[in-house]
Amino acid sequence: MSRRRGIVVWSGIVVWCASASFWTPSEAVAQNDAPPPGDPASVRPPAAAAGTSKLPIFFTAGFAFGRRSDACSLCASPENKDSFSAHASLGKYLGHGLGVGIDASVWRRTHPGPTLDPDSTGAPQPTSLGNTLGNASVTFSWQVWHVWIRAGGGLAWARQDVVREEEGAGPVVEQASGLGIGYSAGAGVTIPVAGPVSLAFYANLNGGRYDLVSPTAVLQRGAEHRYVEVGVGLTLR
């Protein structure tokens, strides 16, 4: 009899320990605080759902009016520096409104170039001189409400068509290019449209420094570019 009583006692202890490991005091408090079935509070969504409306990443893409503000001594028309640019950014939230991401921007302008000597058909060859600037930066951002600011650094590049005079052959168009260090800074505001999609209005400053090199020579050392872009696009945030 005493042996059977001991088995029952030990079985009870094991069952009690197992139940205690799956049922914690916090669950007991939650059960005691749970509203009765008829209470309207019983149909409210869980509190955790309130923080799921923001995406873990953000993406923005848009087009802008861009104005170049550097000297551009090798440009075909230095006095005409207005054109258009494209901008895109992709990043991840770090918390407390902070984020880190990659921003890229490209500005391009073309001008009519010189007319080259006739080809084999006897027709003159019109040319177009292009000027392309770009930046790709790792940036840190801060967002509060629907406003954000960002800044960072990375790469800057340029491609520029230049005219070179060859003795006895007339003008020749060749492309110079450069790759160096750059920086980018900007700010923007969003207007919600639907869900995570918003209209984005932004303004950015992009700059860089590099050597412009053509296939035949170094045209300019320490060349710089700076351009401001003011644009509109779509953002997912």
Buried (B, 14 or more C-beta within 10 A) or exposed (E): EEEEEEEEEEEEEEEEEEEEEEEEEEEEEEEEEEEEEEEEEEEEEEEEEEEEEEEEEBBBBBEBEBBBEBEBEBBBEEEEBEBBBBBBBBBEBEEEEEBBBBBBBBBBBEBEBBEBEEEEEEEEEEBEBBBBBBBBBBBBBBBEEBEBBBBBBBBBBBBBBBBBEEEEEEBBBBEBBBBBEBBBBBBBBBEEEEEBEBBBBBBBBBBBBBBBBBEEEEBBEEBBBBBBBBBBBBBBB
